Amino acid sequence: MWASAMESKRYPIVVFNPNALSQPSPSPVGNKYHLTFKVVQADAKIVSQIFHAHGFHEVGNMNPDFNLMWTGSHPKPQSFKSLLPHQRVNHFPRSYELTRKDRMYKNIERLQHAKGPKHFNFIPKTFLIPHEYSEFAATHHRMRGAWIVKPVASSRGRGIFLVNHPNQVPLEEPMVVAKYIDNPLLINGHKSDLRLYVLVTSYDPLIIYLYEEGLVRFATVKYDNSGKNLWNPCMHLCNYSINKYHSDYIKSSDPDNDDQGHKWSLSAFLKHLKANNIDTGQLMQNIEDVIIKSIVSVEFPVNSACKMFVPHRNNCFELYGFDILVDSELKAWLIEVNLSPSLNVDTPVDMKIKSAMISDLMTLVGIPAVDPVLKRAQFNQKINNLTQDDSSKKLKRNVSSETRRYAAIRLASSTSSLSQDLSRMVRDAKEQHNRRRGWVRIFPTAETWNSYGALLEYSSSNNLILHEHLFPDVMMKPANRVRSKFKTGYEAVRKRSQSAGGKIEKKLLKEDALRREEGEEGEGEDRKPTPIEARIAQYEKPLSKGHRTTIKDRKDKDPDKIAKRKSEKRERSQVLKEKMVKMIESGLQLSEYQARKAFAVYLQCILQRLSDFDPDNGDQNQIDLVLKFLQKAALSLRESYMLKPPSTKLSGKDRAAVVAKELGDFLQHYKKETEMFTVFKEESGMIPRHIFEEFIAFASDSDLEDVLTLQTKLYRCAHIFLGKCLPPVTSRRNPLLRTAYGISPDRNLRDRQCSMRMSARANPPVSPMFTLPAPGPAKCLDIQTTNGLESIEPDKGDKSVEGLYVREGYPRVASAPSHS
């Protein structure tokens, strides 16, 4: 394929295929043209895998020579200004106007006042706390019921909870409070919401695509609208990041069985509704309407920022994750819009849909096959020539060299005339549409101008011009307020655009005439579907492409081989643990990076046990132990971390799932800070790297606890892996997590007393006689069963432990006070 949007030349573009993940080409296009990409602050492994499969090379975050930059945060204006014509970035400036919950509501509310609330009635009544708390309280007394509280800039269900009274809403941090929709459409008794992928390739003119396949996420616990279970997030929230920790959560093991478990595909969802005599066509039209109006609400601020910072028309694109809730009356509600939606592929259905979606997205966006290093050198030479010409002129005003350079970049990108620019704009839109594959263009279409033209706020004629060129046989009837925007120069611009795009328009007219002739010949039984019917059919059609993986059932594996591998792993783990213990006793120690990595693996073991919690045999006190640890350990994180403990009314596997979600979030922050603020160095006095890495690969939870416990005993502090100065583990019967209980209120004093400061590593204490008792088979928290517990006497030297029980080497904590 060829692109025509880079200056006045045509360049080949890269065509992506999800099958390259399993069958990579022996001579990929990326190697031929030396193409590169970079991923900045984003968890997007599937993106990296697809680019590597096509021969792209990943470069560092500071390298300016790239073909595509995929970032999980908003780039700085400087990053946009320095973009070259061949470079692509997955964000527009000020895209947070739609993805921040407070900004999204304010933008939609503005259009409700300007255009009428009936056109924007797809969001529930919302208030911004604490500024609108009094209005919220007054409204609550008129509209009794539940409200949902969300942080303004969170994702993955973090910090979300339900309330039924204003005094339950915290006022310390900015929050969004929205009326809870208590009549959702239920599938087999479960609440669900839709994750739809929306692509904006341009804001001026506005071009919106919706992917043909999406995800439908179900709450694990069956829905109850009595209001008695508002404290159960596994009933009211459909976020995968919350429900995946529930022991009842079911993952589909086959990508083709996408109507099983707690995550379906959009096509399977529509098929189910259609089988129950529900008009899926009208439902999808309503969803398209919600998406278009939501993006129209931020069209003005995003366009204003693009005009200031983005030098080339095709530099930016945006992939939004729209969360849509369908109620029992088949009304579509906008829940939120996600910036950089999750691209994790934990299930086969995720892999199939997201691999196809990303491949089709990159093909549609059009990444030119251009050597980025060579292109930058050529472009810099062009800019230098323009800058020198400008500096040679005797200008009275004092302009910095950087300002002249950015002005030269814009000049180099806008050397064409207005008519050429308009002609190129139409060609770009048409070429993108030809590369769309699984993406469905929902704006512009033949009917969108007459439906949404009056809602557009940005004063540009590009939208109307593009509509007229793409759909010349449709009578455009803009509203008076829209026509008045182009009152002064509209006719002149229209004449220039028509003269410049005359050939394109004639070609379109000829194609439309042929289509009409074919339609007349095929009238009757073979009637051609309308564009709306074609779009609906594409949504309902199951996805036939995408990388396919399956989750192998353990029943299909040889139990003898599994037992043999486990036995070999235990033996190797025991050998490595003894080696680690001897090295630590002889004076070597774990570095900060090693200790934190080992502790993260240990916490992962606890997380898995919480996810497999058995309410019949599990111990509730051990869930409370993890919660108490999180309340203390969260204080040690450098970044602010808001812990929302579960209600005391929640118990069993529902409570275990919520605590597991909080532990998973903490673990994510902990790993991130480990990578950002600690560096592994080969230093004298430290455990050799190759021994530690092998130990981590084979170690069980008990092995990890033994090594970390020994470290805290010898150095009298757990500072190195918990971030703050903490007392050491003083008893073998005291679980490692309980070290967090001893955080001193006087943190500065504790830090001064710490004997494990990094500067004190030169003379580590030596304790060659210290030996550990014989370990049991495991030492992680036992939250599965309490049968066969054997009572033992507590250690008299340890006053902090009472009534400890041991089963198969597992320590069980005494009854912890319930958390309110």
C-alpha positions in Angstrom: 0.0 0.0 0.0 1.0 3.6 -0.6 0.4 6.7 1.5 0.1 10.2 0.1 0.1 12.4 3.2 3.9 13.1 3.7 4.8 16.3 2.1 4.0 15.9 -1.6 5.5 12.5 -2.0 4.1 9.0 -1.8 5.6 6.4 0.4 4.9 2.7 1.0 3.2 2.0 4.3 3.4 -1.1 6.5 0.6 -3.6 6.5 0.3 -5.5 9.8 -1.0 -9.0 10.2 -1.7 -10.7 13.6 -0.7 -14.0 12.2 2.9 -12.8 12.2 2.9 -13.4 16.0 2.9 -17.2 15.3 4.4 -17.2 11.8 6.8 -14.3 11.4 8.1 -13.4 8.0 11.8 -14.4 7.3 12.4 -11.0 5.8 10.0 -8.5 7.6 9.5 -5.1 6.2 10.9 -3.5 9.4 14.4 -4.9 8.8 14.4 -3.7 5.2 13.6 -0.1 6.0 15.2 0.0 9.5 11.9 0.9 11.1 11.8 1.6 14.9 9.3 2.2 17.7 9.3 3.0 21.4 6.9 2.3 24.3 6.9 4.9 27.0 5.3 4.4 30.4 2.8 1.9 29.0 2.0 -1.8 29.7 1.5 -2.8 26.1 3.3 -6.0 25.5 1.0 -7.0 22.6 2.0 -3.8 20.8 5.7 -4.6 21.3 5.2 -8.2 20.2 3.4 -7.2 17.0 6.0 -4.6 16.0 8.9 -7.1 16.7 7.1 -9.7 14.6 7.2 -7.2 11.7 10.9 -6.4 12.0 10.6 -3.1 14.0 13.4 -2.4 16.4 12.7 -0.9 19.8 14.6 2.2 20.8 15.1 4.1 24.1 12.7 6.6 25.5 15.0 9.5 24.7 15.7 8.5 21.2 13.9 11.0 18.8 14.3 8.7 15.7 11.3 6.5 15.7 8.4 5.7 13.4 5.8 5.2 16.2 5.7 6.2 19.8 3.2 4.3 22.0 2.8 6.0 25.4 0.5 5.4 28.3 0.6 9.1 29.5 0.1 12.5 27.8 3.2 13.6 25.9 4.6 17.0 26.7 4.0 19.8 24.1 7.7 19.7 23.3 7.3 16.1 22.1 4.5 17.1 19.7 6.3 20.1 18.3 9.4 18.1 17.3 7.4 15.4 15.4 8.3 14.8 11.7 5.8 14.0 9.0 6.5 10.2 9.1 6.2 9.9 12.9 3.1 8.7 14.7 2.0 9.1 18.3 -1.0 7.4 19.9 -2.3 10.6 21.6 -3.7 14.0 20.7 -2.8 16.9 22.9 -5.5 17.5 25.6 -7.1 14.1 25.0 -7.6 14.0 28.8 -10.6 16.3 28.2 -12.5 13.1 27.5 -10.7 10.5 29.6 -10.6 12.4 33.0 -14.0 11.8 34.6 -14.4 15.4 35.8 -13.4 16.9 32.5 -15.6 14.5 30.5 -18.6 15.5 32.6 -17.9 19.2 32.3 -17.5 19.1 28.6 -20.8 17.1 28.1 -22.6 19.4 30.6 -21.4 22.4 28.6 -23.0 21.0 25.4 -26.2 20.1 27.4 -26.6 23.8 28.2 -25.6 25.0 24.7 -27.4 22.4 22.5 -30.1 21.1 24.7 -30.1 18.3 27.3 -32.1 15.9 25.2 -29.2 15.5 22.8 -26.8 14.6 25.6 -28.9 12.5 28.0 -26.5 9.5 28.0 -24.7 10.2 31.2 -26.3 9.9 34.7 -26.6 12.9 37.0 -23.1 13.7 38.2 -21.4 16.0 40.8 -17.8 17.0 41.4 -16.8 16.6 45.0 -16.0 18.6 47.1 -17.0 21.7 45.1 -20.5 20.6 44.4 -21.2 18.7 47.6 -24.1 20.9 48.7 -25.8 20.5 45.3 -25.2 16.7 45.6 -26.7 16.6 49.1 -29.8 18.5 48.0 -30.3 16.3 44.9 -30.0 13.2 47.0 -32.9 14.2 49.1 -35.0 14.5 46.0 -33.6 11.4 44.2 -33.2 8.8 46.8 -31.1 5.8 45.9 -27.5 4.7 45.4 -24.6 6.8 44.1 -21.3 5.6 42.7 -18.1 7.4 43.8 -15.0 7.4 41.6 -11.6 9.2 41.7 -11.3 11.7 38.9 -8.2 10.2 37.3 -8.2 6.5 38.1 -8.6 3.3 36.0 -9.1 -0.4 36.4 -11.7 0.1 39.1 -9.4 1.6 41.6 -11.0 3.6 44.4 -14.6 3.0 43.2 -17.4 2.3 45.7 -21.1 2.8 46.2 -22.9 4.9 48.8 -26.5 5.6 49.7 -26.1 8.8 51.7 -24.0 12.0 51.2 -22.2 11.7 54.5 -20.5 8.5 53.2 -18.6 10.4 50.5 -15.1 11.5 51.5 -14.2 15.2 51.0 -10.4 15.0 51.2 -9.7 14.3 47.5 -11.4 15.3 44.2 -14.1 12.7 43.4 -16.9 12.3 40.9 -20.3 11.1 42.3 -22.8 9.8 39.8 -26.3 8.4 40.1 -26.1 4.7 40.1 -28.0 2.9 37.3 -29.9 0.3 39.2 -31.7 -1.4 36.3 -28.9 -2.9 34.2 -29.6 -5.4 31.5 -28.9 -8.8 33.0 -27.5 -11.8 31.2 -28.2 -15.0 33.2 -28.7 -12.9 36.3 -25.3 -11.1 36.0 -24.6 -7.4 35.4 -22.4 -6.6 32.4 -20.8 -3.7 30.6 -19.2 -3.3 27.2 -15.6 -2.3 26.4 -15.6 -0.9 22.9 -12.5 0.3 21.0 -12.8 3.7 19.3 -10.2 5.2 17.0 -10.0 8.9 16.2 -7.5 9.5 13.3 -8.3 13.2 13.0 -10.1 15.9 14.8 -10.1 18.4 11.9 -11.9 17.0 10.0 -13.4 14.7 12.6 -12.9 11.0 11.6 -14.1 8.3 14.0 -13.9 4.5 13.7 -15.4 1.8 15.9 -13.9 -1.6 15.9 -16.1 -4.4 14.8 -15.4 -6.6 17.9 -15.3 -5.6 21.5 -15.4 -7.2 25.0 -18.4 -7.8 27.3 -17.4 -8.1 31.0 -19.6 -9.7 33.6 -19.7 -9.2 37.4 -19.0 -12.5 39.2 -21.8 -12.3 41.7 -25.4 -12.3 40.6 -27.1 -9.0 40.7 -29.5 -7.9 43.4 -31.2 -4.5 43.1 -32.7 -4.5 46.6 -29.9 -2.2 47.8 -28.8 -4.6 50.5 -25.5 -5.5 48.8 -24.1 -2.1 47.8 -20.9 -2.9 49.6 -20.1 -5.9 47.2 -18.1 -4.6 44.2 -18.1 -8.1 42.6 -21.8 -7.6 42.1 -21.9 -4.0 41.0 -18.6 -3.5 39.1 -17.8 -5.4 36.0 -14.1 -4.4 35.8 -12.0 -7.4 34.9 -9.2 -6.1 37.2 -11.6 -6.7 40.2 -13.5 -9.8 39.3 -10.5 -11.8 38.1 -9.5 -12.3 41.7 -12.8 -13.9 42.7 -12.7 -17.7 43.2 -15.9 -18.1 41.1 -14.5 -16.2 38.1 -14.5 -18.3 35.0 -12.0 -17.8 32.1 -12.9 -19.2 28.7 -10.1 -21.5 27.6 -11.0 -21.5 23.9 -10.9 -18.2 21.8 -13.7 -19.5 19.6 -16.0 -20.2 22.6 -16.5 -16.5 23.2 -19.9 -16.8 24.9 -18.6 -18.7 28.0 -17.3 -17.6 31.3 -17.3 -14.0 32.6 -15.9 -12.3 29.5 -17.6 -12.5 26.1 -17.0 -11.0 22.7 -19.4 -8.2 21.4 -20.6 -10.4 18.6 -21.5 -13.2 21.0 -23.3 -10.7 23.2 -25.4 -9.4 20.2 -26.1 -12.9 19.1 -27.5 -13.7 22.5 -29.7 -10.6 22.5 -30.9 -11.3 19.0 -31.9 -14.8 20.1 -34.0 -13.2 22.8 -35.8 -11.0 20.2 -34.0 -7.8 21.1 -33.4 -5.3 18.3 -29.6 -5.2 18.2 -29.5 -2.9 15.2 -31.2 -0.1 17.1 -29.0 -0.8 20.2 -25.8 -0.4 18.2 -27.1 2.8 16.5 -27.7 4.2 20.0 -24.2 3.2 21.0 -22.7 4.9 17.9 -24.7 8.0 18.8 -23.2 8.0 22.3 -19.7 7.7 21.0 -20.0 10.4 18.4 -21.5 12.9 20.7 -19.0 12.2 23.4 -16.1 12.9 21.1 -17.9 16.0 19.6 -18.0 17.4 23.2 -14.2 17.6 23.2 -13.6 18.5 19.6 -13.1 22.2 20.3 -10.4 22.0 23.1 -8.5 19.2 21.3 -8.5 21.0 18.0 -7.3 24.2 19.7 -4.3 22.3 21.2 -3.5 20.5 17.9 -3.4 23.9 16.1 -0.8 25.1 18.7 1.4 22.0 19.1 1.0 19.4 16.2 3.0 20.4 13.1 1.6 17.7 10.7 -1.9 16.5 10.0 -1.3 12.8 10.4 1.1 12.8 13.4 -1.5 11.9 16.0 -4.2 9.3 16.5 -6.1 8.2 19.6 -7.4 4.8 20.7 -10.1 5.2 23.3 -11.7 2.5 25.5 -15.4 3.3 25.8 -17.2 1.6 28.7 -20.9 1.4 27.9 -23.7 0.1 30.2 -27.0 -1.1 28.7 -30.0 -0.9 31.0 -33.1 -3.0 31.0 -34.8 -0.6 28.6 -31.9 -1.0 26.1 -30.7 2.6 26.7 -26.9 3.0 26.3 -25.2 4.9 29.1 -21.6 6.2 29.0 -19.8 5.1 32.1 -16.3 6.4 31.3 -13.7 6.7 28.6 -10.3 5.2 29.1 -7.0 6.7 27.9 -4.7 3.9 26.6 -7.2 1.1 27.3 -5.8 -2.1 28.8 -4.1 -4.3 26.3 -3.4 -7.1 28.6 -4.0 -10.5 27.1 -4.8 -12.7 30.1 -7.3 -14.9 28.2 -7.5 -16.4 24.7 -10.5 -14.1 23.9 -8.3 -11.1 24.8 -5.5 -12.3 22.6 -7.7 -12.9 19.6 -9.5 -9.6 19.7 -6.7 -7.3 20.8 -4.1 -8.7 18.4 -6.5 -8.3 15.5 -7.5 -4.8 16.7 -4.0 -3.5 17.1 -2.8 -4.9 13.7 -5.8 -3.3 11.9 -5.3 -0.1 13.8 -1.6 0.2 12.7 -2.5 -0.6 9.1 -5.3 2.0 9.1 -3.2 4.7 10.7 -0.6 4.2 8.0 3.0 4.0 9.3 5.3 5.0 6.3 8.1 2.7 5.6 10.8 5.3 6.0 14.2 5.0 7.7 13.7 7.4 10.6 17.4 8.3 11.0 17.8 9.1 7.3 14.5 11.0 7.2 15.5 13.2 10.1 18.8 14.1 8.6 17.0 15.1 5.3 14.4 17.1 7.2 16.9 18.8 9.4 18.8 19.9 6.4 15.6 21.4 5.0 14.8 23.2 8.3 18.4 24.5 8.5 18.1 26.0 5.1 14.8 27.7 5.9 16.2 28.9 9.3 19.3 30.4 7.6 17.1 32.2 5.0 15.0 33.6 7.8 18.0 34.7 9.9 19.7 36.4 6.9 16.8 38.8 6.8 17.3 41.9 8.9 14.5 41.6 11.4 14.1 44.2 14.1 12.4 41.9 16.6 14.4 39.5 18.7 13.3 35.9 18.0 15.0 32.9 19.7 16.6 30.1 17.5 14.2 27.6 18.9 11.2 29.7 18.0 12.6 30.1 14.5 13.1 26.4 14.2 9.5 25.5 15.1 8.3 28.1 12.7 10.4 26.6 10.0 9.0 23.1 10.8 5.5 24.4 10.4 6.5 26.3 7.2 8.0 23.1 5.8 4.8 21.2 6.5 2.5 23.8 5.0 4.3 24.8 1.7 1.4 23.5 -0.3 -1.5 25.8 -1.3 -4.9 25.6 0.3 -6.5 23.7 -2.6 -3.7 21.1 -2.5 -4.1 20.7 1.3 -7.8 20.2 0.9 -7.3 17.7 -1.9 -4.7 15.8 0.2 -7.1 15.8 3.2 -9.8 14.1 1.1 -7.3 11.6 -0.3 -6.1 10.7 3.2 -9.6 10.1 4.4 -10.3 7.9 1.4 -7.1 5.9 1.7 -7.6 5.4 5.4 -11.1 4.0 4.7 -9.6 1.6 2.1 -7.2 0.3 4.8 -9.9 0.0 7.5 -10.2 -3.8 7.7 -12.1 -4.5 10.9 -12.6 -0.8 11.7 -16.1 0.7 11.0 -16.2 4.4 10.2 -19.1 5.9 12.1 -18.1 9.6 11.4 -18.3 10.8 8.7 -21.1 8.8 7.1 -23.8 9.7 4.6 -26.1 10.8 7.5 -23.7 12.2 10.1 -23.5 15.8 8.9 -27.3 16.3 9.0 -27.4 14.6 12.4 -24.3 16.1 14.1 -23.2 19.1 12.0 -25.1 21.5 14.3 -23.2 20.2 17.4 -19.7 20.9 16.1 -18.1 23.9 17.9 -14.7 24.2 16.1 -14.9 26.9 13.4 -13.5 24.9 10.5 -15.1 24.1 7.1 -13.1 20.9 6.8 -15.9 18.7 8.1 -18.5 19.9 5.6 -16.0 19.8 2.7 -15.1 16.2 3.5 -18.8 15.2 3.8 -19.5 16.7 0.4 -16.6 15.0 -1.3 -17.2 11.6 0.2 -21.0 11.7 -0.2 -21.7 14.0 -3.1 -25.1 12.5 -3.8 -26.4 13.3 -0.3 -28.1 16.7 0.2 -26.3 18.4 3.1 -28.6 20.5 5.2 -26.6 22.2 7.9 -28.4 24.1 10.6 -28.3 27.9 10.5 -25.9 28.2 13.3 -23.4 25.9 11.5 -23.8 27.8 8.2 -23.2 31.1 10.0 -19.7 29.9 11.0 -18.7 29.7 7.4 -20.6 32.8 6.4 -17.7 35.0 5.4 -15.5 32.7 3.4 -17.4 29.5 3.0 -18.3 29.9 -0.7 -14.8 30.8 -1.7 -13.3 27.8 0.2 -15.9 25.5 -1.3 -15.1 26.6 -4.8 -11.4 26.1 -4.3 -11.9 22.7 -2.8 -14.2 21.6 -5.6 -11.7 22.8 -8.2 -8.8 21.1 -6.5 -10.7 17.9 -5.9 -12.5 17.8 -9.2 -10.9 14.6 -10.3 -11.7 12.9 -7.0 -15.3 14.1 -7.1 -15.8 12.9 -10.7 -14.4 9.5 -9.7 -16.7 9.4 -6.7 -19.7 10.3 -8.8 -18.9 7.6 -11.3 -18.6 5.0 -8.5 -21.9 6.1 -7.0 -23.6 5.9 -10.4 -22.3 2.4 -10.8 -23.5 1.5 -7.3 -26.9 2.9 -8.1 -27.1 0.9 -11.3 -26.1 -2.3 -9.5 -28.7 -1.5 -6.9 -31.4 -1.1 -9.5 -30.4 -4.4 -11.1 -30.4 -6.1 -7.8 -33.7 -4.9 -6.4 -36.1 -7.4 -5.0 -34.7 -10.5 -3.3 -31.1 -9.4 -3.7 -31.5 -5.9 -2.3 -28.2 -4.4 -1.3 -28.1 -3.5 2.5 -28.0 0.1 3.5 -24.8 1.5 5.0 -26.4 1.3 8.5 -27.4 -2.4 7.9 -23.9 -3.2 6.7 -22.4 -1.7 9.8 -24.7 -3.6 12.1 -24.0 -6.9 10.2 -20.3 -6.3 10.7 -20.7 -5.9 14.5 -22.8 -9.2 14.7 -20.3 -11.2 12.6 -17.9 -13.3 14.7 -14.3 -12.3 14.4 -12.5 -14.7 12.2 -8.9 -13.4 12.5 -6.5 -12.7 15.3 -3.7 -14.6 17.1 -5.2 -17.7 18.7 -4.0 -19.2 22.0 -5.6 -21.7 24.3 -5.4 -22.5 28.0 -4.4 -26.1 28.3 -6.5 -28.1 30.8 -4.4 -29.8 33.4 -6.6 -32.9 33.0 -5.0 -33.3 29.5 -1.5 -33.4 31.0 0.3 -36.5 32.2 0.0 -36.5 36.0 3.2 -38.5 36.4 5.2 -36.0 34.4 3.7 -33.1 36.5 4.6 -34.9 39.7 8.1 -35.6 38.5 8.7 -31.9 37.5 7.4 -30.7 40.8 9.7 -33.1 42.7 12.7 -32.0 40.6 11.8 -28.3 41.3 11.5 -28.9 45.0 14.9 -30.6 45.1 16.6 -27.8 43.2 14.9 -25.2 45.3 16.1 -26.8 48.5 19.7 -26.8 47.2 19.6 -23.2 46.1 18.0 -22.1 49.4 20.7 -23.8 51.5 23.3 -22.1 49.3 21.6 -18.7 49.8 21.4 -19.2 53.6 25.0 -20.1 53.9 26.1 -17.1 51.8 24.0 -14.7 54.0 25.3 -16.3 57.2 28.9 -15.9 55.9 28.5 -12.1 55.5 27.0 -11.6 52.1 23.7 -9.9 51.8 20.8 -9.3 49.4 21.0 -5.9 47.6 18.0 -3.7 47.8 16.9 -4.7 44.3 17.2 -8.4 45.1 15.3 -8.1 48.4 12.5 -6.2 46.8 12.2 -8.6 43.9 12.1 -11.6 46.3 9.5 -9.9 48.4 7.4 -9.2 45.3 7.5 -12.9 44.3 6.4 -13.7 47.9 3.5 -11.3 47.7 2.5 -12.9 44.4 2.2 -16.3 46.2 -0.2 -14.7 48.7 -2.2 -13.1 45.9 -2.7 -16.4 44.3 -3.9 -18.0 47.5 -6.4 -15.2 48.0 -7.7 -15.7 44.5 -8.3 -19.4 45.2 -10.0 -18.8 48.6 -12.3 -21.5 49.7 -15.1 -20.1 52.0 -15.8 -23.5 53.5 -12.3 -24.3 54.6 -10.5 -20.9 54.5 -9.6 -18.8 57.5 -11.1 -15.2 57.5 -8.4 -14.0 59.9 -5.7 -14.5 57.3 -7.6 -12.2 54.9 -7.6 -9.6 57.7 -3.8 -10.2 58.1 -3.2 -9.2 54.5 -5.5 -6.2 54.8 -3.6 -5.0 57.9 -0.3 -5.4 56.1 -1.6 -3.3 53.2 -2.7 -0.5 55.5 0.8 -0.2 57.0 2.9 -1.1 53.9 1.0 1.4 51.7 2.6 4.2 53.7 6.0 3.1 52.5 5.2 3.8 48.8 6.7 6.9 47.2 3.6 7.5 45.1 0.3 8.2 46.8 -1.7 5.0 47.1 -5.4 5.1 48.2 -6.4 2.0 50.0 -10.1 1.3 50.1 -10.8 -1.5 52.6 -13.8 -3.7 52.1 -16.9 -3.3 54.2 -17.1 -5.3 57.4 -20.3 -6.8 56.0 -18.4 -8.4 53.3 -17.1 -11.9 54.0 -15.9 -15.1 52.5 -14.7 -15.3 48.9 -16.2 -11.8 48.1 -14.0 -10.2 50.8 -11.0 -12.3 49.7 -11.5 -11.0 46.1 -11.6 -7.3 47.2 -8.5 -7.7 49.4 -6.7 -9.5 46.5 -7.6 -6.6 44.2 -6.0 -4.2 46.7 -2.9 -6.4 47.1 -2.6 -6.7 43.3 -2.7 -2.9 43.0 -0.1 -2.5 45.8 2.1 -5.1 44.1 1.9 -3.2 40.8 3.0 0.0 42.5 5.7 -1.9 44.4 7.2 -3.5 41.3 7.1 -0.1 39.5 9.0 1.6 42.2 11.5 -1.3 42.3 12.3 -0.8 38.6 12.3 3.0 38.8 14.3 3.7 42.0 16.5 0.6 42.5 19.4 -0.6 40.3 21.0 -4.0 40.5 24.8 -3.7 40.7 27.4 -6.4 41.0 29.1 -5.2 44.2 31.4 -7.0 46.7 29.5 -8.3 49.6 26.4 -9.0 47.6 24.8 -12.2 46.6 26.0 -13.0 43.0 23.4 -12.2 40.4 23.3 -15.6 38.7 22.7 -17.5 41.9 19.9 -15.1 43.0 18.1 -15.3 39.6 18.2 -19.1 39.6 17.0 -19.1 43.2 14.0 -16.8 42.3 13.2 -19.1 39.3 12.9 -22.2 41.5 12.0 -20.8 45.0 8.8 -21.7 46.7 7.0 -19.3 49.0 8.5 -21.0 52.1 12.0 -20.6 50.6 11.5 -16.9 50.0 10.2 -16.4 53.5 13.1 -18.2 55.0 15.7 -16.1 53.2 13.9 -12.8 53.8 13.4 -13.6 57.5 17.1 -14.5 57.9 18.0 -11.1 56.3 15.8 -9.2 58.8 17.1 -11.1 61.8 20.8 -10.5 60.9 20.4 -6.8 60.1 17.6 -6.1 62.6 15.4 -4.2 60.1 13.1 -4.9 57.1 13.8 -1.5 55.6 15.5 -2.9 52.5 12.4 -4.5 51.1 9.5 -2.7 52.8 10.7 0.8 52.0 10.5 2.1 55.6 12.4 1.2 58.7 10.6 -1.7 60.3 11.5 -4.1 63.1 12.9 -7.5 62.1 11.0 -10.8 62.2 11.7 -12.0 65.7 10.1 -15.4 65.6 9.8 -18.3 63.1 6.1 -18.4 64.0 5.6 -14.8 63.2 4.7 -14.4 59.5 6.8 -12.1 57.4 3.9 -9.7 56.7 3.5 -8.9 60.4 6.7 -6.9 60.3 4.7 -4.1 59.0 2.7 -3.8 62.3 5.7 -2.3 64.1 6.0 0.9 62.1 7.0 3.6 64.5 4.8 6.7 64.6 8.1 8.7 64.8 9.3 7.7 61.3 12.4 10.0 61.4 13.6 8.4 64.6 13.1 5.0 63.2 15.1 5.9 60.1 18.0 7.2 62.2 18.1 4.0 64.3 18.0 1.8 61.2 21.1 -0.5 61.0 20.3 -1.5 57.4 21.1 1.8 55.8 22.6 1.4 52.3 25.7 3.3 53.5 26.4 0.7 56.2 26.9 -2.2 53.8 30.7 -2.1 54.1 30.7 -4.0 57.4 27.8 -6.3 57.5 27.3 -8.4 60.7 28.5 -12.0 60.5 26.6 -14.8 62.1 28.1 -18.1 60.9 26.4 -20.1 63.7 22.9 -19.0 62.8 20.9 -21.9 61.3 17.3 -22.3 60.5 15.1 -25.1 61.7 14.0 -27.7 59.2 11.5 -26.1 56.9 8.0 -27.3 56.2 6.7 -27.8 52.7 5.4 -24.2 52.5 5.4 -21.0 54.5 2.9 -18.8 52.6 -0.4 -17.8 54.1 -2.7 -20.8 54.4 -6.1 -19.5 53.4 -7.6 -22.7 51.9 -8.2 -25.0 54.8 -8.2 -25.3 58.6 -8.8 -29.0 58.8 -6.3 -31.0 60.8 -4.9 -28.0 62.6 -2.5 -28.9 65.4 -2.3 -26.6 68.4 1.2 -25.8 69.7 2.4 -23.6 72.5 3.4 -20.1 71.6 7.0 -19.0 71.9 7.4 -17.6 75.4 10.0 -15.2 74.2 7.7 -13.6 71.7 5.0 -11.6 73.5 3.4 -10.4 70.2 2.1 -13.9 69.2 -0.7 -15.7 70.9 -2.6 -18.8 70.1 -0.6 -19.7 67.0 -1.5 -22.9 65.0 0.5 -24.8 62.5 -0.6 -27.2 59.8 1.9 -28.8 57.5 4.4 -26.0 58.3 2.0 -23.1 57.7 1.8 -20.4 60.3 -1.7 -19.2 61.2 -2.1 -15.8 62.7 -4.2 -15.2 65.8 -7.6 -13.6 65.5 -7.1 -10.1 64.1 -9.5 -7.3 65.0 -12.1 -6.7 62.3 -11.6 -3.8 60.1 -14.4 -1.2 59.8 
